[in-house]
Amino acid sequence: MTERTDPTVVRRAVAPRPDDAHKGTMGTLLSVCGSYGMAGACLLSSMAALRCGIGLLKCALPKSIYSIAAGRVLESVYLPLEENADGRIAAGSLPYLLAQPSDAVLLGCGMGNCEDTRTLVRGFLKRCDKPMVLDADALNAICDDPAVLKSAKAPVIITPHPAEMARLLGTTVKEVNTDRAKTARAFAARFGVITVLKGNGTVIAAPNGKAFLNPTGNSGMATGGSGDVLAGMCASLLAQGQAPLDCAAAAVYLHGLAGDLAAKRLGKISMLPTDIIDEIPSAFRACTAEGNF
């Protein structure tokens, strides 16, 4: 059975903030993202994560883009890393990253696809005991061996668009979209990961067969960077400690609702992914009644 997402999934995934909350009690997210020429993906996912209430964001990125990121997102803690000749995070950073305390990990936004990236992503899957969100280049890094997902020591959420899903399955976008719910369910069951198959009517499927169909969102979100926003939102909720499936469903619903609010304000043609981020607070307020959210 496939359920429709609605505001109740947000209320399940977002706990009211206690009066004595502080950054140490609201979750720590380690975001391993970005590369030379792809700083924007890192920034968009970071800003979205912060807007979804994460207590502490640790942004691990190549040192060549550190100054760009630090000048734009002031609220993050930064971990500038050594990089390879192409400006991508060097594989030698893996032990340092694995030793970073966190409650969840985001991998992939703008990382680039190379041997170093593949080593990093596989290393996290095999050795990290924190729940993870894999997006974009983290998915490209495992498309030749998606079975590595089964080695994960904690829940994993993947957020592919149809072309990324096609690469993971070794098939075509047409085949993926023939029955999107079936595709997402089958992948989730086969590899044991929560699968967010993005698109018109995003499908969120769990390994146990439970699935959601999302009604929010619009074609104004068809701009590079919108997926990075979703990945940051999903990882932020995950790091705050709620059930992974609820976090994925809530993030998708909020992301689409924020996109709908941006389209209403600006029009579909002119809206940008940053406008989606700007509407996240209004999306939360539309879904939650209590003031302490």
BAMIKE-302461 format. One line per 10 residues: their letters; for each residue z, y, x of N, C-alpha, C. Coordinates in pm, whole numbers, plus 50000, padded with zeros to 5 digits. Layout:
REM residues N
a	Z,Y,X,Z,Y,X,Z,Y,X; ...;
This chain:
REM residues 293
mtertdptvv	50000,49880,50085,50000,50000,50000,50000,50125,50088; 49920,50222,50051,49914,50348,50124,49973,50459,50037; 50077,50524,50087,50142,50633,50015,50082,50766,50058; 50096,50865,49973,50056,51001,50009,50176,51074,50067; 50153,51146,50176,50260,51229,50230,50286,51347,50138; 50409,51394,50139,50448,51511,50061,50572,51570,50127; 50630,51675,50072,50745,51737,50139,50864,51645,50163; 50874,51534,50090,50988,51445,50112,50985,51382,50250; 50865,51361,50306,50860,51303,50441,50916,51402,50543; 50898,51530,50518,50954,51631,50607,51105,51631,50598;
rravaprpdd	51158,51623,50478,51303,51623,50461,51367,51498,50521; 51294,51388,50526,51347,51268,50592,51350,51282,50743; 51253,51354,50797,51237,51360,50942,51309,51478,51006; 51351,51573,50928,51413,51694,50983,51556,51704,50931; 51650,51682,51019,51790,51689,50978,51837,51833,50976; 51919,51871,50876,51975,52007,50877,52054,52031,51004; 52049,52152,51056,52120,52184,51180,52268,52208,51152; 52356,52135,51220,52499,52165,51205,52532,52300,51266; 52640,52358,51220,52677,52492,51267,52709,52494,51416; 52753,52380,51470,52789,52377,51612,52676,52323,51700;
ahkgtmgtll	52552,52325,51649,52439,52276,51728,52416,52362,51851; 52367,52299,51958,52324,52371,52077,52206,52296,52137; 52147,52352,52241,52023,52294,52293,52041,52149,52338; 52162,52113,52379,52185,51976,52423,52195,51876,52310; 52214,51923,52187,52224,51831,52074,52098,51826,51990; 51998,51908,52024,51877,51914,51943,51757,51848,52010; 51784,51766,52109,51678,51686,52169,51611,51752,52288; 51572,51667,52384,51497,51712,52501,51364,51641,52506; 51258,51717,52516,51123,51661,52521,51064,51683,52660; 51016,51576,52720,50940,51585,52844,50792,51581,52809;
svcgsygmag	50722,51690,52838,50579,51700,52809,50502,51694,52941; 50422,51590,52958,50341,51572,53080,50197,51601,53040; 50155,51723,53062,50027,51769,53008,49962,51871,53102; 49835,51899,53077,49766,52005,53147,49700,51961,53276; 49600,52039,53315,49530,52021,53442,49456,52152,53471; 49404,52165,53592,49330,52286,53625,49209,52298,53532; 49199,52409,53462,49093,52429,53364,49131,52390,53223; 49248,52326,53207,49292,52282,53075,49436,52325,53048; 49470,52443,53092,49605,52495,53069,49631,52516,52920; 49527,52550,52845,49544,52580,52703,49603,52466,52624;
acllssmaal	49559,52344,52653,49610,52228,52579,49760,52213,52600; 49803,52233,52723,49946,52227,52755,50022,52335,52680; 49969,52456,52677,50037,52568,52613,50045,52549,52462; 49938,52504,52401,49938,52485,52256,50038,52378,52214; 50040,52266,52284,50135,52161,52249,50278,52207,52273; 50299,52286,52378,50434,52336,52408,50483,52432,52301; 50399,52527,52263,50439,52625,52161,50467,52556,52028; 50386,52456,51994,50407,52384,51869,50537,52305,51873; 50566,52243,51987,50690,52167,52000,50812,52257,51982; 50807,52373,52041,50918,52467,52029,50934,52516,51885;
rcgigllkca	50825,52540,51817,50833,52585,51678,50889,52477,51585; 50888,52353,51631,50942,52243,51548,51086,52211,51583; 51151,52297,51662,51296,52289,51674,51352,52212,51790; 51272,52176,51888,51325,52101,52001,51430,52183,52076; 51537,52118,52119,51643,52190,52188,51604,52234,52327; 51536,52146,52401,51494,52177,52537,51359,52114,52564; 51265,52194,52608,51132,52146,52645,51117,52151,52795; 51086,52035,52854,51054,52026,52996,50905,52004,53009; 50837,52101,53062,50692,52097,53071,50652,52062,53215; 50602,51939,53234,50557,51892,53365,50406,51912,53374;
lpksiysiaa	50362,51988,53474,50222,52027,53480,50180,52049,53626; 50051,52048,53656,50007,52076,53793,50052,52215,53836; 50093,52226,53961,50147,52353,54008,50044,52466,54004; 49914,52432,54003,49812,52536,54001,49807,52613,53870; 49860,52555,53762,49859,52625,53634,49999,52671,53593; 50096,52653,53682,50233,52691,53649,50245,52838,53611; 50187,52926,53691,50203,53070,53664,50141,53110,53531; 50030,53046,53496,49966,53074,53367,50059,53034,53253; 50113,52913,53262,50198,52861,53155,50329,52939,53146; 50391,52963,53259,50522,53029,53259,50513,53172,53208;
grvlesvylp	50398,53234,53226,50381,53369,53175,50352,53375,53027; 50319,53262,52968,50283,53258,52826,50394,53196,52739; 50453,53088,52786,50559,53021,52710,50689,53037,52787; 50771,53132,52745,50891,53168,52819,51006,53072,52796; 51002,52997,52686,51117,52918,52645,51125,52780,52713; 51022,52741,52783,51019,52608,52845,51081,52609,52983; 51135,52493,53021,51168,52465,53161,51044,52401,53223; 51006,52444,53342,50883,52395,53404,50911,52306,53524; 50830,52202,53535,50834,52110,53648,50696,52113,53714; 50671,52206,53806,50540,52213,53873,50524,52092,53966;
leenadgria	50410,52026,53955,50388,51900,54026,50272,51908,54124; 50276,51820,54223,50163,51806,54314,50042,51756,54235; 49925,51794,54282,49803,51758,54209,49698,51703,54304; 49598,51639,54245,49489,51586,54327,49382,51694,54348; 49273,51657,54411,49170,51755,54445,49105,51818,54324; 49115,51752,54208,49056,51804,54085,49156,51882,54000; 49275,51905,54053,49374,51983,53979,49446,51905,53871; 49452,51774,53885,49523,51690,53789,49651,51635,53852; 49750,51605,53771,49879,51560,53822,49861,51437,53909; 49917,51439,54028,49905,51328,54121,49991,51210,54077;
agslpyllaq	49940,51090,54097,50011,50969,54055,50145,50954,54125; 50158,51015,54243,50283,51007,54316,50399,51075,54246; 50373,51152,54142,50479,51218,54065,50550,51123,53970; 50498,51002,53953,50553,50912,53852,50703,50886,53866; 50755,50847,53984,50900,50822,53994,50984,50943,53956; 50942,51061,54000,51014,51184,53967,51015,51208,53816; 50902,51186,53751,50893,51208,53607,50976,51106,53529; 50972,50981,53572,51049,50878,53504,51199,50902,53515; 51241,50972,53619,51383,51000,53639,51432,51120,53559; 51342,51193,53494,51381,51311,53418,51452,51270,53288;
psdavllgcg	51573,51320,53264,51639,51290,53136,51561,51350,53019; 51539,51272,52917,51471,51322,52798,51500,51228,52682; 51468,51274,52563,51481,51191,52443,51347,51139,52394; 51239,51199,52440,51104,51154,52407,51008,51214,52508; 50887,51157,52512,50786,51199,52609,50654,51222,52537; 50587,51331,52573,50450,51357,52528,50358,51345,52647; 50255,51264,52634,50158,51243,52741,50017,51273,52693; 49940,51348,52773,49797,51349,52752,49726,51479,52729; 49789,51576,52667,49717,51697,52627,49660,51769,52749; 49528,51767,52765,49464,51837,52875,49490,51780,53012;
mgncedtrtl	49534,51655,53022,49566,51595,53153,49443,51567,53237; 49329,51547,53173,49211,51503,53244,49210,51351,53257; 49094,51297,53286,49079,51152,53295,49034,51113,53434; 49124,51051,53509,49094,51010,53646,49189,50896,53681; 49179,50844,53802,49263,50733,53842,49411,50771,53844; 49442,50893,53886,49581,50938,53884,49637,50939,53742; 49559,50990,53648,49603,50994,53509,49625,50852,53456; 49533,50764,53486,49546,50627,53439,49672,50561,53496; 49702,50587,53622,49823,50532,53683,49949,50588,53617; 49949,50717,53590,50064,50780,53527,50089,50724,53387;
vrgflkrcdk	49985,50716,53306,50002,50671,53169,50047,50525,53165; 49984,50441,53243,50024,50300,53247,50166,50284,53300; 50202,50367,53397,50337,50362,53450,50441,50398,53346; 50415,50501,53268,50507,50537,53161,50518,50426,53058; 50407,50369,53019,50411,50263,52918,50493,50143,52965; 50482,50110,53089,50549,49990,53141,50694,50013,53182; 50730,50139,53213,50861,50162,53273,50951,50259,53197; 50896,50337,53107,50976,50437,53036,51042,50374,52913; 51172,50402,52894,51243,50345,52780,51265,50448,52670; 51191,50558,52673,51200,50661,52570,51078,50654,52479;
pmvldadaln	51094,50689,52352,50977,50691,52263,50875,50792,52312; 50747,50762,52287,50640,50845,52342,50535,50877,52237; 50469,50991,52258,50348,51027,52185,50235,51032,52286; 50128,50958,52258,50010,50956,52345,49895,51022,52271; 49837,51125,52335,49727,51199,52274,49618,51219,52378; 49498,51243,52332,49387,51293,52415,49366,51208,52540; 49384,51266,52659,49352,51196,52782,49446,51080,52811; 49563,51077,52751,49647,50958,52764,49583,50839,52694; 49508,50865,52588,49435,50758,52520,49310,50721,52598; 49241,50820,52650,49125,50790,52733,49163,50707,52855;
aicddpavlk	49286,50726,52902,49332,50654,53022,49351,50505,52998; 49364,50465,52873,49388,50323,52845,49277,50260,52761; 49166,50332,52741,49064,50280,52650,48999,50152,52702; 49005,50128,52833,48948,50004,52886,49046,49887,52875; 49173,49917,52841,49274,49811,52828,49384,49855,52731; 49351,49869,52602,49452,49915,52507,49569,49818,52491; 49553,49695,52537,49662,49599,52528,49784,49642,52607; 49767,49736,52700,49882,49785,52776,49983,49852,52683; 49940,49893,52566,50032,49951,52468,50143,49852,52431; 50112,49724,52436,50211,49623,52401,50325,49615,52501;
sakapviitp	50306,49672,52619,50410,49666,52722,50516,49774,52705; 50497,49864,52611,50591,49975,52593,50730,49924,52559; 50830,49991,52615,50968,49951,52596,51036,50023,52480; 50966,50116,52419,51019,50196,52308,50903,50229,52215; 50932,50281,52095,50824,50313,52002,50721,50409,52061; 50595,50385,52026,50485,50469,52070,50407,50518,51949; 50374,50646,51948,50287,50705,51846,50160,50749,51917; 50045,50705,51867,49918,50752,51922,49849,50840,51818; 49775,50941,51866,49715,51039,51775,49566,51056,51805; 49485,50952,51788,49343,50963,51820,49261,51029,51710;
hpaemarllg	49157,51103,51750,49053,51138,51654,48953,51021,51652; 48859,51019,51558,48772,50902,51545,48698,50861,51672; 48655,50957,51753,48585,50920,51876,48678,50852,51975; 48802,50898,51984,48899,50832,52072,48933,50693,52020; 48945,50679,51889,48971,50546,51833,48854,50453,51859; 48733,50505,51849,48616,50422,51878,48617,50373,52022; 48656,50460,52115,48665,50418,52255,48773,50313,52274; 48885,50328,52207,48992,50228,52218,48950,50093,52164; 48869,50093,52061,48826,49969,51997,48693,49917,52051; 48625,49995,52134,48494,49954,52183,48391,49947,52073;
ttvkevntdr	48397,50042,51980,48304,50042,51867,48247,50183,51849; 48201,50215,51730,48139,50344,51704,48224,50425,51608; 48201,50557,51610,48271,50644,51516,48238,50605,51372; 48113,50568,51348,48073,50526,51213,48155,50407,51167; 48176,50311,51255,48255,50193,51218,48400,50232,51192; 48455,50320,51274,48593,50365,51256,48609,50430,51119; 48513,50512,51080,48525,50589,50956,48480,50514,50832; 48426,50395,50849,48384,50317,50732,48502,50288,50640; 48616,50252,50699,48740,50233,50623,48853,50279,50714; 48885,50407,50706,48980,50465,50800,49120,50404,50787;
aktarafaar	49163,50380,50665,49295,50320,50646,49301,50179,50706; 49196,50102,50684,49191,49967,50740,49191,49971,50893; 49114,50064,50949,49107,50077,51095,49244,50108,51153; 49313,50206,51094,49443,50247,51146,49547,50136,51130; 49548,50071,51015,49642,49961,50991,49620,49847,51090; 49495,49812,51110,49463,49700,51198,49504,49730,51342; 49477,49851,51387,49513,49887,51524,49665,49887,51540; 49735,49946,51444,49881,49952,51451,49941,49812,51457; 49891,49722,51374,49944,49585,51372,49910,49510,51500; 49789,49529,51550,49743,49454,51667,49817,49495,51795;
fgvitvlkgn	49842,49626,51809,49899,49674,51936,50043,49723,51924; 50100,49719,51804,50242,49750,51788,50277,49896,51803; 50186,49985,51766,50210,50128,51779,50186,50198,51646; 50255,50308,51623,50228,50392,51507,50098,50467,51535; 50004,50454,51445,49869,50505,51468,49838,50619,51372; 49814,50736,51428,49776,50854,51350,49627,50876,51371; 49547,50831,51276,49402,50847,51286,49364,50979,51220; 49333,51077,51302,49311,51213,51253,49175,51227,51184; 49166,51330,51102,49041,51357,51032,49068,51405,50892; 48964,51411,50812,48977,51453,50672,49051,51343,50597;
gtviaapngk	49180,51366,50569,49264,51262,50515,49320,51177,50629; 49402,51239,50713,49461,51167,50825,49543,51049,50775; 49529,50937,50844,49602,50815,50809,49711,50792,50913; 49831,50762,50865,49943,50729,50953,49983,50586,50921; 49969,50495,51018,49995,50353,50993,50097,50299,51091; 50186,50214,51040,50289,50151,51121,50255,50005,51146; 50312,49944,51251,50284,49803,51280,50321,49707,51166; 50420,49746,51084,50462,49658,50975,50373,49667,50852; 50267,49744,50857,50173,49754,50746,50191,49876,50658; 50304,49946,50672,50323,50066,50591,50230,50175,50639;
aflnptgnsg	50174,50252,50544,50079,50356,50582,50088,50474,50486; 50051,50591,50539,50047,50714,50461,49907,50774,50471; 49866,50840,50364,49744,50921,50363,49785,51065,50342; 49738,51154,50430,49781,51293,50424,49683,51381,50347; 49734,51461,50250,49645,51545,50170,49630,51688,50222; 49711,51729,50319,49704,51867,50364,49601,51884,50475; 49563,52009,50501,49467,52039,50606,49332,52081,50551; 49248,52139,50637,49119,52190,50593,49025,52201,50711; 48899,52232,50682,48796,52234,50786,48810,52350,50884; 48894,52449,50852,48920,52555,50948,48995,52507,51071;
matggsgdvl	49052,52387,51061,49126,52329,51172,49036,52255,51270; 48905,52257,51242,48808,52187,51327,48773,52272,51448; 48873,52298,51530,48859,52380,51650,48939,52315,51761; 48883,52315,51882,48953,52257,51995,49092,52315,52011; 49190,52229,52022,49329,52273,52035,49415,52237,51916; 49354,52214,51799,49433,52178,51681,49506,52046,51702; 49443,51952,51769,49507,51825,51797,49624,51837,51892; 49614,51929,51988,49726,51952,52079,49847,52006,52003; 49821,52089,51905,49929,52141,51821,49999,52025,51750; 49922,51935,51690,49981,51821,51621,50063,51734,51716;
agmcasllaq	50009,51708,51834,50081,51623,51930,50216,51684,51967; 50218,51816,51990,50344,51882,52023,50443,51876,51908; 50395,51893,51786,50482,51886,51668,50543,51747,51654; 50459,51647,51667,50504,51509,51651,50608,51473,51756; 50581,51509,51881,50673,51476,51990,50806,51550,51975; 50800,51672,51927,50922,51750,51906,51013,51684,51804; 50957,51645,51691,51038,51577,51589,51091,51445,51641; 51010,51372,51715,51051,51243,51770,51170,51259,51864; 51168,51362,51947,51277,51384,52042,51406,51424,51974; 51398,51468,51849,51519,51507,51776,51586,51389,51708;
gqapldcaaa	51529,51269,51724,51603,51148,51694,51582,51080,51562; 51485,51124,51482,51462,51059,51355,51365,50940,51371; 51347,50864,51263,51262,50745,51268,51119,50782,51306; 51058,50711,51400,50925,50748,51449,50819,50760,51340; 50816,50668,51244,50714,50677,51139,50734,50802,51055; 50858,50833,51023,50886,50955,50947,50845,51079,51027; 50871,51077,51158,50833,51191,51242,50682,51211,51242; 50608,51102,51255,50462,51111,51257,50409,51164,51123; 50460,51108,51014,50413,51150,50881,50449,51295,50854; 50571,51335,50892,50614,51474,50870,50531,51571,50952;
avylhglagd	50506,51536,51078,50428,51626,51164,50288,51646,51110; 50227,51539,51063,50091,51549,51008,50091,51636,50884; 50189,51615,50796,50194,51695,50673,50217,51843,50705; 50312,51872,50792,50341,52011,50829,50223,52077,50899; 50158,52002,50987,50041,52053,51060,49932,52094,50963; 49903,52007,50867,49800,52039,50769,49840,52154,50679; 49966,52156,50639,50014,52265,50553,50008,52398,50627; 50049,52399,50754,50038,52522,50833,49893,52565,50845; 49803,52469,50858,49660,52501,50861,49612,52559,50730; 49662,52507,50620,49624,52561,50489,49675,52704,50471;
laakrlgkis	49796,52728,50519,49851,52864,50510,49772,52961,50598; 49730,52914,50715,49650,53000,50803,49514,53029,50740; 49454,52928,50678,49324,52949,50613,49335,53046,50496; 49444,53038,50423,49464,53129,50311,49478,53272,50360; 49542,53289,50474,49567,53423,50528,49445,53480,50599; 49371,53396,50671,49266,53445,50761,49125,53397,50727; 49114,53292,50647,48985,53229,50623,48960,53116,50721; 48884,53017,50680,48862,52899,50762,48779,52929,50886; 48688,53023,50877,48599,53050,50991,48674,53114,51106; 48765,53205,51076,48827,53286,51181,48961,53233,51231;
mlptdiidei	49021,53136,51163,49152,53088,51206,49143,53011,51337; 49251,53016,51414,49260,52950,51543,49380,52855,51547; 49385,52764,51642,49503,52679,51654,49633,52757,51671; 49629,52871,51739,49749,52953,51750,49794,53006,51615; 49700,53024,51523,49738,53067,51388,49811,52955,51314; 49773,52830,51342,49846,52717,51284,49991,52719,51332; 50010,52742,51462,50146,52749,51517,50225,52861,51451; 50161,52974,51428,50229,53088,51365,50278,53055,51224; 50210,52961,51158,50246,52928,51020,50343,52811,51009; 50379,52750,51123,50474,52637,51116,50605,52676,51050;
psafractae	50664,52792,51081,50789,52827,51012,50774,52834,50860; 50664,52890,50813,50642,52896,50668,50622,52758,50609; 50557,52669,50684,50538,52532,50636,50673,52461,50622; 50760,52479,50720,50894,52421,50709,50968,52475,50588; 50962,52604,50569,51036,52665,50459,50983,52620,50324; 50853,52590,50317,50795,52542,50192,50840,52400,50160; 50883,52327,50263,50918,52185,50244,51067,52159,50235; 51147,52252,50276,51291,52232,50283,51363,52341,50204; 51458,52297,50124,51527,52392,50036,51650,52454,50099; 51723,52378,50182,51848,52426,50235,51824,52531,50344;
gnf	51908,52633,50344,51890,52743,50438,51913,52706,50583; 51992,52599,50609,52025,52569,50748,51916,52489,50818; 51800,52471,50755,51686,52418,50825,51624,52528,50910;
